């Protein structure tokens, strides 16, 4: 399909006009050009008017000559018509020229103004788009919970609730109510108890959780914001950490200034490569403070961690009912367990050997003949003895030298036997640890002061118990 040269040239001219003349970025320049055009048009118009005035004078003179001629010789009708047509034609041409120039100037000014307005509107829309992440979201501003109703009425069906800091998408506003959607819950909340826009963004800072996902293998977590600091651990791709704080821009600027000031005058600043990843330099790193699974905190480069903002969402009425049922079942199970423990305690107390009181002042192992009851638990604790470090051991060679008897001569029993410093807790003393009644039947060279070692039947159980710090009570 062939295109006419005229159409192609016209398209080229129009494209040039849009890019270089009607573009809003060149508004000031175009405005200056427009003023110059108007000034030139004004000068041309003045010249045309002067020319028309001169032609008018010539016409008057010609008319005077014609009048004299007519008086002396007379004039034909044909000569009169030609003269009149000539004068009218000149006047019409001048008027058409002025009108064309004015229309051209007006159209150029209108197109320039329209282009500027369009660019301004686009910039406003972009600014509004980047204004806040909560422009179409809301956050619950309550102390306890915010009810979500199926309809905009306090009498409507309850469909869910939002905890303080939970977020939702705003779908519409109806009077005092706002229609929202959060997770699987959709309904209405009272507008007075939610925040939107910048207010919501500020409020959300106290409730947001930052989760970082590692983007590469071998990312170092360091003790300080420096590539020279010690390494706490090395993260692998897809590992997640809790982000606590991001390095502030002003802090990094101060650090850069301190590095520059420490250099001798005239010496260029060296760029030391981050040993973890060659792409980063010391001063270009933005550090994230993160918390590991074991509770340790450290710092990692933000270049290798993708940070997501996590907010709480609404909980449906069905989920709330399920949680309430689970809580009720747990409370009922705890109540029954307490009753069973009380009954077991009463049965054990009837035949329990009460050696704790009779031997409380003796350190002699011969005065304690051993417990004769099975392990028991206590629902109520007596007087607090103090805070003790609790460890665990078994009858293996590594833990107790392979002995099958305690220092007091009894057979150690899981759930009953403990080793303690007999100067603090003599043999036969019964104590309550985490609700279980134990009896001091053993001792050890490493068990001194507020230290208790609990006996377990296997080495695996002893390792699994580990080390704890708890309060110990008299039984």
Buried (B, 14 or more C-beta within 10 A) or exposed (E): EEEEEEEEEEEEEEEEBEEEBBBBEBBEEBBEBBEEBBEEBEEEBEEBEEEBEEBEEEBEEBEEEBEEEEEEEEEEEEEEEEBEEEBEEBBEEBEEEBEEBEEEBEEBBEBBBEBBEEBEEEEEEEEEEEEBEBBEBBBBBBEEBBBBBBBBEEEBEEBBBBBBBBBBEBEEEEEEBBBBBBBEBBBBBBBEBBBBBEBBBEBBEEBBEBBBBBBBEEBBBBEEBBBEBEEBBEBEEEBBBBBBEEBEEEEBEEBBEEBEEEEEEEEEEEEEEBEBBEEBEBBEBBBBBBBBEEEEBBBBBBBBBEBEEEBBBBBBBEBBEEEEEEEEEEEEEEEEEBEEBBEBBEEBEEEBBEBBEEBEEBEEBEBBBBBEBEBBBBBEBEEEBEEBBBBBBBBEEEBBEEEEBBBBEBEBBBBBBBBBBBEBBBBBBBBBBEEBBBBBBBBBEEBEEBBBBBBBEEBEBBEEBEEBEEEBBBB
